[in-house]
Amino acid sequence: MWSILLSCFYIFRVLSESSGLSSNRFRRITGGHLYEIQDIPFLVSLRYKNVYYCAGSILSDQFILTAATCERPVVEEIKVRVGSSYYNQKGRTIRAGQFISHPDYNNVTFEKDVAIIVLQQPLNFTKNAQSVTLPTAEEKLPEPGQFVRIAGWGFTDPKTDINSSEEMRSAELPILSQSTCGVCYPDRVITEFVFCGGYFLGGTGPSSGDIGGPVVYKGIQYGVVSFTGDAGAYPLSPAVFTSVPKVRGFIQTYTKV
């Protein structure tokens, strides 16, 4: 077991050095920073029975993209807040009408962890509420070493699962190779339907409250936050994202987007 962890640590370190990452950069964004909704206007927060629990992104005035993990027993109790930097105020709240998980979603392996929320009422687009741009099914994911942006309202101290941020926070994470991710999670099968991102020293990453949120590269959503590992709080625990290009057919089938 220790040999696997040491191998993973070594691969992370080589990746960081080859990408020109200094220790200053790691410290600079550790834990993320406050972010404004106008800078990522397609991000939405999800509340179930008035408790925040997941994130998502706007596909159109009728559809929200999120993770299948975010499904709840009573769909009508899911409320989507759009157009706000806060999960509990401002913007507009709309109830969910349907929750459509990928038909091949596996809640054990988290394979194809993606879903569509159909809103009961259409949302109105504003400068703070805009639809996201998705890649085509043929587009490749960002190369390992490139940085993607995540954002949400999850726990700011995942070691204790406290201090969920009422105001949106954001961070950048380097993409990892599939082999690096596989070494870090020897008990998981890392397939082409997922990709990973994170820092080998930990300290930054999505937490459980950020699941379902967008993973963005150059303004395009390439991933959906799926499995958060140890939420970036510990070394060798990268986040796992659903690959949007690989589930593009599902999204198009149900939304025509």
C-alpha positions as CSV (number, residue, x, y, z in Angstrom):
1,M,0.0,0.0,0.0
2,W,2.8,2.4,0.9
3,S,4.5,1.8,-2.4
4,I,1.4,2.8,-4.2
5,L,1.1,6.0,-2.2
6,L,4.7,6.8,-2.8
7,S,4.3,6.2,-6.5
8,C,1.3,8.5,-6.6
9,F,3.1,11.2,-4.7
10,Y,6.1,11.0,-7.1
11,I,3.8,11.2,-10.2
12,F,2.0,14.2,-8.7
13,R,5.3,15.9,-8.0
14,V,6.7,15.3,-11.5
15,L,3.4,16.7,-13.0
16,S,3.7,19.8,-10.9
17,E,7.3,20.4,-11.8
18,S,6.8,19.7,-15.5
19,S,3.8,22.2,-15.4
20,G,6.0,24.9,-13.9
21,L,4.0,25.0,-10.6
22,S,5.9,26.5,-7.8
23,S,5.1,26.1,-4.1
24,N,3.9,29.8,-4.2
25,R,1.2,28.8,-6.5
26,F,0.0,26.0,-4.3
27,R,-0.2,28.4,-1.3
28,R,-1.7,31.1,-3.3
29,I,-5.0,29.3,-4.1
30,T,-5.1,26.8,-1.2
31,G,-8.7,26.5,-0.1
32,G,-10.0,28.6,-3.0
33,H,-11.2,32.2,-2.9
34,L,-14.4,34.2,-3.1
35,Y,-15.9,34.4,-6.6
36,E,-18.7,36.4,-8.1
37,I,-21.6,34.9,-10.1
38,Q,-21.1,37.3,-13.0
39,D,-17.8,35.5,-13.6
40,I,-19.5,32.1,-13.8
41,P,-23.1,32.9,-14.5
42,F,-24.1,29.4,-15.4
43,L,-23.4,28.1,-11.9
44,V,-26.5,27.2,-9.8
45,S,-27.0,25.9,-6.2
46,L,-29.4,23.1,-5.3
47,R,-31.3,22.9,-2.0
48,Y,-33.3,19.9,-0.8
49,K,-36.0,20.7,1.8
50,N,-34.3,24.1,2.2
51,V,-30.8,22.6,2.9
52,Y,-28.0,23.3,0.4
53,Y,-26.5,20.0,-0.9
54,C,-25.3,20.2,-4.5
55,A,-24.4,22.5,-7.4
56,G,-25.2,22.4,-11.1
57,S,-25.0,24.5,-14.3
58,I,-27.6,26.1,-16.7
59,L,-28.1,24.3,-20.0
60,S,-31.0,26.4,-21.1
61,D,-34.0,28.2,-19.6
62,Q,-35.6,24.8,-18.9
63,F,-32.7,22.4,-18.1
64,I,-30.0,22.2,-15.4
65,L,-27.0,19.9,-15.7
66,T,-25.8,18.2,-12.4
67,A,-24.6,14.8,-11.1
68,A,-26.8,11.8,-10.7
69,T,-25.5,11.6,-7.2
70,C,-27.6,14.6,-6.4
71,E,-30.9,12.9,-6.9
72,R,-33.3,13.0,-3.9
73,P,-36.5,11.0,-3.1
74,V,-38.9,13.9,-3.6
75,V,-38.0,15.8,-6.7
76,E,-40.4,18.7,-6.1
77,E,-38.5,19.5,-2.9
78,I,-35.4,20.3,-4.9
79,K,-35.0,24.0,-5.4
80,V,-32.6,25.6,-7.9
81,R,-31.2,29.0,-7.2
82,V,-29.9,30.9,-10.2
83,G,-28.2,34.2,-10.6
84,S,-26.7,34.5,-7.2
85,S,-23.2,34.3,-5.5
86,Y,-25.0,33.0,-2.4
87,Y,-26.8,29.7,-2.0
88,N,-29.4,31.1,0.4
89,Q,-30.3,34.6,-0.9
90,K,-30.6,36.8,-4.0
91,G,-31.2,35.6,-7.5
92,R,-34.2,33.5,-8.2
93,T,-35.4,30.1,-6.9
94,I,-37.2,27.6,-9.1
95,R,-38.5,24.2,-8.2
96,A,-37.4,21.0,-10.0
97,G,-40.1,19.2,-12.0
98,Q,-38.1,16.1,-13.1
99,F,-34.7,14.6,-12.3
100,I,-33.4,12.5,-15.1
101,S,-30.2,10.5,-14.2
102,H,-28.1,8.8,-16.9
103,P,-29.7,5.4,-17.5
104,D,-26.4,3.7,-17.0
105,Y,-25.4,5.5,-13.9
106,N,-23.7,3.2,-11.3
107,N,-24.1,4.4,-7.8
108,V,-21.2,2.1,-6.6
109,T,-18.6,3.1,-9.2
110,F,-20.1,6.5,-10.0
111,E,-19.7,5.7,-13.7
112,K,-21.7,8.1,-15.9
113,D,-22.6,10.3,-12.9
114,V,-24.6,12.9,-14.7
115,A,-28.2,14.1,-14.6
116,I,-30.7,16.6,-16.0
117,I,-33.0,18.6,-13.9
118,V,-36.2,19.8,-15.7
119,L,-37.4,23.1,-14.1
120,Q,-41.1,23.6,-13.3
121,Q,-40.8,27.1,-14.8
122,P,-38.4,28.5,-17.3
123,L,-35.7,30.8,-15.9
124,N,-35.0,34.3,-17.2
125,F,-31.6,35.0,-18.5
126,T,-29.8,38.0,-17.0
127,K,-26.1,39.0,-16.7
128,N,-26.0,36.7,-13.7
129,A,-27.8,33.8,-15.2
130,Q,-26.5,32.5,-18.5
131,S,-26.4,29.1,-20.2
132,V,-23.1,27.2,-20.2
133,T,-21.1,26.2,-23.3
134,L,-20.5,22.5,-23.7
135,P,-17.9,20.7,-25.8
136,T,-19.0,18.4,-28.6
137,A,-18.8,14.6,-28.2
138,E,-15.7,14.6,-30.4
139,E,-13.7,17.1,-28.4
140,K,-10.8,16.0,-26.3
141,L,-10.4,16.8,-22.6
142,P,-7.8,19.4,-21.5
143,E,-4.3,17.8,-21.4
144,P,-2.7,16.8,-18.1
145,G,-1.1,19.8,-16.5
146,Q,-3.7,22.3,-17.8
147,F,-5.8,24.1,-15.1
148,V,-9.6,23.8,-14.8
149,R,-11.8,25.9,-12.7
150,I,-14.3,24.6,-10.1
151,A,-16.7,26.7,-8.1
152,G,-19.4,26.1,-5.5
153,W,-20.6,26.5,-1.9
154,G,-19.2,23.3,-0.3
155,F,-17.4,22.9,2.9
156,T,-14.4,25.2,3.4
157,D,-12.9,22.8,6.0
158,P,-13.6,19.3,4.7
159,K,-11.5,17.8,7.4
160,T,-14.3,18.5,9.9
161,D,-17.3,19.0,7.4
162,I,-18.1,22.4,8.8
163,N,-18.1,25.9,7.5
164,S,-20.0,25.5,4.3
165,S,-19.5,28.8,2.5
166,E,-22.7,30.9,2.0
167,E,-20.8,32.8,-0.7
168,M,-19.4,31.1,-3.7
169,R,-15.8,30.1,-3.7
170,S,-13.6,29.0,-6.6
171,A,-10.3,27.4,-7.3
172,E,-8.2,26.1,-10.1
173,L,-7.0,22.5,-10.2
174,P,-4.4,20.9,-12.5
175,I,-5.7,18.0,-14.7
176,L,-4.0,14.7,-14.0
177,S,-3.3,11.8,-16.3
178,Q,-5.6,8.8,-16.2
179,S,-2.6,6.6,-15.0
180,T,-1.9,9.0,-12.1
181,C,-5.5,9.0,-11.0
182,G,-5.6,5.2,-11.2
183,V,-2.6,4.9,-9.0
184,C,-4.1,7.2,-6.4
185,Y,-7.4,5.2,-6.4
186,P,-6.3,1.6,-6.8
187,D,-9.7,0.3,-5.7
188,R,-11.5,2.3,-8.4
189,V,-11.7,1.7,-12.1
190,I,-10.7,5.0,-13.9
191,T,-12.4,4.8,-17.3
192,E,-12.7,7.1,-20.2
193,F,-15.9,8.4,-18.7
194,V,-14.0,10.3,-16.0
195,F,-11.0,12.5,-15.5
196,C,-9.2,13.8,-12.4
197,G,-7.7,17.0,-11.0
198,G,-6.0,18.1,-7.8
199,Y,-2.8,18.9,-6.0
200,F,-0.4,16.3,-4.7
201,L,-0.1,18.2,-1.4
202,G,-3.8,18.5,-0.9
203,G,-5.4,21.6,0.6
204,T,-7.6,22.6,-2.4
205,G,-10.4,20.8,-4.1
206,P,-14.2,20.3,-4.2
207,S,-16.1,19.0,-1.2
208,S,-19.3,17.0,-1.1
209,G,-21.3,20.3,-1.3
210,D,-19.7,21.0,-4.7
211,I,-20.8,17.8,-6.4
212,G,-22.7,18.4,-9.6
213,G,-20.9,21.6,-10.3
214,P,-19.2,22.5,-13.6
215,V,-15.5,21.9,-14.3
216,V,-14.5,24.6,-16.7
217,Y,-11.6,25.1,-19.1
218,K,-11.4,28.3,-21.2
219,G,-15.0,29.0,-20.7
220,I,-16.3,25.5,-21.7
221,Q,-17.7,22.9,-19.3
222,Y,-15.7,19.7,-19.8
223,G,-16.7,18.0,-16.6
224,V,-19.2,17.6,-13.7
225,V,-17.9,17.2,-10.2
226,S,-18.6,13.6,-9.2
227,F,-16.3,12.1,-6.6
228,T,-14.4,14.4,-4.3
229,G,-12.1,11.9,-2.5
230,D,-11.0,13.6,0.7
231,A,-12.1,16.9,-0.8
232,G,-8.6,18.1,-1.4
233,A,-7.9,18.3,2.3
234,Y,-5.3,15.6,2.3
235,P,-2.5,14.6,-0.1
236,L,-3.1,12.1,-2.9
237,S,-6.8,12.5,-3.0
238,P,-7.7,14.1,-6.4
239,A,-11.2,14.9,-7.4
240,V,-12.9,12.8,-10.0
241,F,-15.0,14.4,-12.7
242,T,-17.6,13.0,-15.2
243,S,-16.4,13.7,-18.7
244,V,-19.0,15.8,-20.5
245,P,-17.9,14.8,-24.0
246,K,-18.4,11.2,-23.1
247,V,-22.0,11.8,-21.9
248,R,-22.9,14.4,-24.6
249,G,-25.3,12.0,-26.3
250,F,-27.3,11.7,-23.1
251,I,-27.5,15.4,-22.7
252,Q,-28.6,16.0,-26.3
253,T,-31.2,13.3,-26.1
254,Y,-33.0,14.8,-23.2
255,T,-32.4,18.5,-23.8
256,K,-31.6,19.0,-27.5
257,V,-28.7,21.2,-26.3
